[in-house]
Amino acid sequence: MKQIANIPNAENKRVVIIGSGFAGMKLAMELKKEKFQVVVIDKRNYHQFQPLLYQVATAGLEPTAISFPLRKLFQYHKNLIFRIGTLMEVDPDKKQIFTSIGKLSYDYLVIATGARTNFFNMGNIKKHALPLKSPSDAILIRNVILENYEEALNHTSDNCISAYLNIAIVGGGPTGVELAGALAEMKKFILPKDYPDIDFTKMRIFLFESGSALIKNMSPKSSKQAFDYLDKLGVEVRLNTFVSDYDGKIVKLSSGENHMTYTLVWATSIDALAVGLSMSMLQVSIIYPALIIGIVAGLFTITGLHLGKRVARLTWLSTWAEILGGLVLWIIGLNILREKGVFSTIF
Ligand SMILES: Cc1cc2nc3c(=O)[nH]c(=O)nc-3n(C[C@H](O)[C@H](O)[C@H](O)COP(=O)(O)OP(=O)(O)OC[C@H]3O[C@@H](n4cnc5c(N)ncnc54)[C@H](O)[C@@H]3O)c2cc1C
């Protein structure tokens, strides 16, 4: 791979920052007057203010209002070089990164690439649900909602119209709560004016939360206020409710209840790259060795059963084999359930 072009060999040590979100940008700002060559690489040339994405999704703000050009932010940073590129690989031994625009050596490397939406390995949901992590996600949500309203006008059956109008949000954290509130206000004040032919009493806004409270990281008082506020706005908040499947039309809940909607926003938790690594590390370091131990232990069990009375000293091995075998099954079971998303709130 070629070197990234036009990055001079610096007199000062080189700090490479990957990602210019809140973390990367703040660090780059702090290093403005330090004696480093700072190289910032991001796959986008703008910083996005994620807390207001819900406003873009509900047409309250344009994407440009929450996106700030990085070159403008960094224009007075004489020690800073910015490039658009995507980090692909790091060689920590050689202190080199490999990106879509070439390779580069570093003295210090900061990876601040943020997080991604966590679908908890639920394939159907990943395929059909709408995440809200970037301006393009927000615009997609906005377009899907508006296209569904346009489509609702072409139908006569109440069930069918409701499926186009209904919106389900999964995750009662700040994103889900803010989005539900904004949609409920849209339903009340804006949509009836824009779509006078649609009866918006047929539109339901659901907020499904697997925990026992909304915005549970905040105080119980705030949590209750958020609940009451949404309730008053007509949002159907369902606590202690898991969404187990969604095929693009029917949301299946852990309670056995089903609801029809063509719009399901997935605003649950996030998944950092490190989490992904730690799960594969878990598999490599615990599950696979445990599986091997289990197989060996199983062999001991069989041997112990066959030789049982004749070789009494193998009995203790059988007992241990059974315990280990059980442990292995438990771990495998846990892993399978996790893959299916059953432990979505744990992992
Ligand atoms: C809808 C929403 C609402 C939120 N509301 C709030 C709130 O009200 N209050 C609050 O405190 N927090 C809120 N947050 C969380 C907050 O936005 C994040 O905690 C914060 O953005 C994390 O900053 P970061 O720098 O780690 O990552 P990010 O801001 O996500 O930045 C990561 C950067 O890395 C870049 N990148 C990613 N991968 C690569 C790669 N391979 N190569 C190069 N570049 C890459 C991306 O382009 C991006 O610019 C909200 C988040 C969302 C999604």
PDBQT file of the ligand as one rigid body, heavy atoms in Angstrom, charges set to zero:
ROOT
HETATM    1  C1  LIG A 401     -29.474  10.190  18.225  1.00  0.00    +0.000 C 
HETATM    2  C2  LIG A 401     -28.436  10.440  19.288  1.00  0.00    +0.000 A 
HETATM    3  C3  LIG A 401     -28.706  11.328  20.302  1.00  0.00    +0.000 A 
HETATM    4  C4  LIG A 401     -27.753  11.590  21.294  1.00  0.00    +0.000 A 
HETATM    5  N1  LIG A 401     -28.040  12.498  22.268  1.00  0.00    +0.000 NA
HETATM    6  C5  LIG A 401     -27.108  12.781  23.196  1.00  0.00    +0.000 A 
HETATM    7  C6  LIG A 401     -27.347  13.762  24.196  1.00  0.00    +0.000 A 
HETATM    8  O1  LIG A 401     -28.415  14.376  24.239  1.00  0.00    +0.000 OA
HETATM    9  N2  LIG A 401     -26.374  14.029  25.111  1.00  0.00    +0.000 N 
HETATM   10  C7  LIG A 401     -25.162  13.364  25.067  1.00  0.00    +0.000 A 
HETATM   11  O2  LIG A 401     -24.298  13.640  25.908  1.00  0.00    +0.000 OA
HETATM   12  N3  LIG A 401     -24.904  12.431  24.124  1.00  0.00    +0.000 NA
HETATM   13  C8  LIG A 401     -25.839  12.125  23.195  1.00  0.00    +0.000 A 
HETATM   14  N4  LIG A 401     -25.580  11.173  22.252  1.00  0.00    +0.000 N 
HETATM   15  C9  LIG A 401     -24.301  10.450  22.314  1.00  0.00    +0.000 C 
HETATM   16  C10 LIG A 401     -23.158  11.262  21.720  1.00  0.00    +0.000 C 
HETATM   17  O3  LIG A 401     -23.516  11.752  20.460  1.00  0.00    +0.000 OA
HETATM   18  C11 LIG A 401     -21.959  10.320  21.605  1.00  0.00    +0.000 C 
HETATM   19  O4  LIG A 401     -21.629   9.907  22.903  1.00  0.00    +0.000 OA
HETATM   20  C12 LIG A 401     -20.769  10.998  20.976  1.00  0.00    +0.000 C 
HETATM   21  O5  LIG A 401     -21.060  11.379  19.661  1.00  0.00    +0.000 OA
HETATM   22  C13 LIG A 401     -19.586  10.045  20.987  1.00  0.00    +0.000 C 
HETATM   23  O6  LIG A 401     -18.490  10.739  20.472  1.00  0.00    +0.000 OA
HETATM   24  P1  LIG A 401     -17.321   9.970  19.720  1.00  0.00    +0.000 P 
HETATM   25  O7  LIG A 401     -16.305  10.973  19.324  1.00  0.00    +0.000 OA
HETATM   26  O8  LIG A 401     -16.871   8.834  20.551  1.00  0.00    +0.000 OA
HETATM   27  O9  LIG A 401     -17.978   9.318  18.424  1.00  0.00    +0.000 OA
HETATM   28  P2  LIG A 401     -18.766  10.018  17.176  1.00  0.00    +0.000 P 
HETATM   29  O10 LIG A 401     -19.275  11.372  17.548  1.00  0.00    +0.000 OA
HETATM   30  O11 LIG A 401     -19.711   8.991  16.708  1.00  0.00    +0.000 OA
HETATM   31  O12 LIG A 401     -17.606  10.201  16.122  1.00  0.00    +0.000 OA
HETATM   32  C14 LIG A 401     -16.949   9.119  15.494  1.00  0.00    +0.000 C 
HETATM   33  C15 LIG A 401     -16.272   9.654  14.246  1.00  0.00    +0.000 C 
HETATM   34  O13 LIG A 401     -15.452   8.602  13.731  1.00  0.00    +0.000 OA
HETATM   35  C16 LIG A 401     -15.595   8.546  12.327  1.00  0.00    +0.000 C 
HETATM   36  N5  LIG A 401     -15.283   7.173  11.925  1.00  0.00    +0.000 N 
HETATM   37  C17 LIG A 401     -15.928   6.051  12.295  1.00  0.00    +0.000 A 
HETATM   38  N6  LIG A 401     -15.308   4.962  11.800  1.00  0.00    +0.000 NA
HETATM   39  C18 LIG A 401     -14.240   5.414  11.098  1.00  0.00    +0.000 A 
HETATM   40  C19 LIG A 401     -13.211   4.772  10.376  1.00  0.00    +0.000 A 
HETATM   41  N7  LIG A 401     -13.108   3.445  10.263  1.00  0.00    +0.000 N 
HETATM   42  N8  LIG A 401     -12.264   5.551   9.771  1.00  0.00    +0.000 NA
HETATM   43  C20 LIG A 401     -12.322   6.891   9.885  1.00  0.00    +0.000 A 
HETATM   44  N9  LIG A 401     -13.269   7.554  10.582  1.00  0.00    +0.000 NA
HETATM   45  C21 LIG A 401     -14.221   6.825  11.183  1.00  0.00    +0.000 A 
HETATM   46  C22 LIG A 401     -17.031   8.945  12.063  1.00  0.00    +0.000 C 
HETATM   47  O14 LIG A 401     -17.173   9.471  10.746  1.00  0.00    +0.000 OA
HETATM   48  C23 LIG A 401     -17.241  10.032  13.139  1.00  0.00    +0.000 C 
HETATM   49  O15 LIG A 401     -16.932  11.315  12.656  1.00  0.00    +0.000 OA
HETATM   50  C24 LIG A 401     -26.516  10.906  21.264  1.00  0.00    +0.000 A 
HETATM   51  C25 LIG A 401     -26.246   9.983  20.237  1.00  0.00    +0.000 A 
HETATM   52  C26 LIG A 401     -27.198   9.750  19.255  1.00  0.00    +0.000 A 
HETATM   53  C27 LIG A 401     -26.902   8.764  18.150  1.00  0.00    +0.000 C 
ENDROOT
TORSDOF 0
